[in-house]
Amino acid sequence: MQEIRPSELARKLRGASRPPLVIDVREPWEYERARIEGSELIPMGEVPARLNDFDPERETVVVCHYGSRSAQVASLLESAGLRRVLNLQGGIDAWSRDVDHSVPRY
């Protein structure tokens, strides 16, 4: 599984004509507390039932709090045939530290 640094994701979100799809696999209360603007909440437990919703051609970045839940989901997506899946290294915590200090840490 490949990972992406928060700074690289920020660059892709700003400059791409078709930015990556950012999937947040945390729980709704976590997403309400802190999130990446434009990300889509799909809690980890709901991902298996939604595998057909993902575009296999679109780059997809999976996010959680620190990166371990998202790594599991990224592996699941890869095993389901998605080829352009990346795990956000360090999760939303690293995003808050390295890219967007307005995103609360918890």
C-alpha positions in Angstrom: 0.0 0.0 0.0 1.2 3.4 -0.9 1.1 6.4 1.4 1.0 10.2 0.8 2.4 12.9 3.0 -0.1 15.6 4.1 1.9 18.3 2.3 1.7 16.3 -1.0 -2.1 15.8 -0.6 -2.5 19.5 0.0 -0.6 20.3 -3.2 -2.8 17.8 -5.1 -6.0 19.3 -3.7 -4.9 22.8 -4.7 -3.5 22.3 -8.1 -5.1 19.3 -9.8 -7.8 19.6 -12.5 -9.3 16.5 -11.0 -8.2 16.3 -7.4 -8.1 13.0 -5.6 -11.2 11.7 -3.8 -10.5 12.0 -0.1 -12.4 9.4 2.0 -12.5 9.8 5.8 -13.1 6.5 7.5 -13.5 7.8 11.0 -16.7 7.9 13.0 -19.1 10.8 12.5 -18.3 12.4 15.8 -14.6 12.5 14.8 -15.4 13.9 11.4 -17.5 16.7 13.0 -14.6 17.6 15.3 -11.9 17.7 12.6 -11.8 17.1 8.8 -10.2 17.9 5.6 -12.3 20.4 3.6 -14.0 18.5 0.7 -13.5 15.1 2.2 -16.3 12.5 2.2 -17.2 10.7 5.4 -17.6 6.9 4.9 -17.1 5.2 8.3 -14.8 2.2 8.2 -17.6 -0.2 8.9 -19.6 1.1 5.9 -16.9 0.8 3.3 -17.4 -2.9 2.4 -21.0 -2.3 1.4 -20.0 0.7 -0.7 -17.2 -0.8 -2.8 -19.1 -0.2 -6.0 -19.4 3.5 -5.3 -15.7 4.0 -5.9 -14.3 5.0 -9.3 -11.3 2.7 -10.0 -9.8 5.3 -12.3 -9.8 8.1 -9.7 -7.0 8.6 -7.2 -8.4 7.9 -3.8 -6.8 9.0 -0.5 -8.0 7.3 2.7 -7.9 9.2 6.0 -8.4 8.4 9.7 -7.0 9.8 12.9 -3.4 8.5 12.8 -3.3 6.3 9.7 -4.0 2.7 10.9 -7.7 2.4 10.2 -7.2 4.1 6.9 -4.4 1.7 6.0 -6.8 -1.2 6.6 -9.4 0.4 4.4 -6.8 1.2 1.7 -5.8 -2.4 1.6 -9.4 -3.5 1.3 -9.9 -1.0 -1.6 -6.8 -2.4 -3.3 -8.0 -5.9 -2.9 -11.3 -4.9 -4.5 -9.5 -3.8 -7.6 -8.8 -0.1 -7.0 -5.3 0.7 -8.3 -4.9 4.4 -7.3 -5.3 4.2 -3.5 -3.2 6.1 -1.1 -3.2 6.2 2.7 -2.7 9.6 4.4 0.5 9.2 6.4 -0.2 10.3 10.0 -3.9 10.8 9.4 -5.9 13.9 10.2 -3.5 14.5 13.1 -0.6 15.0 10.7 -2.7 17.1 8.4 -3.5 19.5 11.4 0.2 19.6 12.4 1.7 20.0 9.0 -0.9 21.6 6.7 -3.9 23.2 8.3 -3.4 24.4 11.9 -7.1 25.4 12.0 -8.1 21.8 12.1 -8.4 20.8 15.8 -6.2 18.0 17.1 -7.8 15.5 19.5 
